[in-house]
Amino acid sequence: MKKLTHIDARGAARMVDVSSKPVQHREAVARGEIRLQKATLALVRSQKVAKGNVLATARLAGILAAKKTGDLIPLCHPLPLTHCQVDFDFPRTRDRIVVTATARTAAQTGGRDGSPHGRVRRRADDLRHVQGGGQKDGDLRHQIGFQDETMNIQVGIITISDRASRGLYDDLGGPALKKASEGYGWKVLGETLVPDDKRDIQRAIRELIAKGCHLILTTGGTGVALRDVTPEAVREIAVRELPGFGEVMRYESMKITPNAILSRNLAAVVEKTLVICLPGKPSGAVECLGFVVGAIPHCVEVLHEVPTSC
């Protein structure tokens, strides 16, 4: 069993001594979904809830909770926050609110294992249900990250669409994934738009790898249409496939729509880069990324031979 830093040799609780650790700039990002009935969501969005502006109250509560972390968690060091922000988005599904909370600090925090280097640290958990307005319990999922600003996961984004590449409509999937990636604290190195063609997809992947991307996110071409060739393109150049990513994305998406069974989302390793193929619908791409985000940092660390705790 791994030694617990907050328990001494006698089994007594203690606060870890961080006196010798350097000051580091760190950021925590948490993202969750609160599902509500459409009627309730409409009231919230239009600020017609009888008790007032629900979102303004929630934003203040979130900021206050972040500021009070050292008081609420007994062995947590009080951290001086340099920034705290809570944002709300309303996906086109009109059945949920997406909440993104960001906090930054400059303090003597060190790594999770006590080391001061800039390794990315993330974990994904399920939060408790949130109940509101006499509705059914809202399903709240979140992904929470805590990382040093000195190192980032470097991301490349590829939108795959015949029509968007011909200018018949605007690319919405790429910008949505860029916003989500930046929300997780990742650095987007490049974005590109290609048609549903295996050679074009493979060339775009290789170009982003050459730029130094640790992670490549594709959106589009994962359905059952004859022109949907993204999975085939990735498999041809992959050194191995990671089936668990696709399984989780389909399992979680089935809770939203039965059509998710038709999705061929997948993840694979190309050279030393993790490539995740996401749906073409912007909201679906962001949702599916959220379902697997907790496994991404560890996977990237392993691929780049960064020492990990397991």
Secondary structure, DSSP 8 states (H G I E B T S, - for coil): ----TTB-TTS-B-----TTS--EEEEEEEEEEEE--HHHHHHHHTT--TT--HHHHHHHHHHHHHHTHHHHSTT-----EEEEEEEEE--TTSSEEEEEEEEEEEES---TTS--S---EEEEEE---B--TT---B--EEEEEEEETT---EEEEEEE-HHHHTTSS---HHHHHHHHHHHTT-EEEEEEEE-S-HHHHHHHHHHHHHTT-SEEEEES--SSSTT--HHHHHHHH-SEE-HHHHHHHHHHHTTT-GGGGG---EEEEETTEEEEEE-SSHHHHHHHHHHHGGGHHHHHHHHTT-----
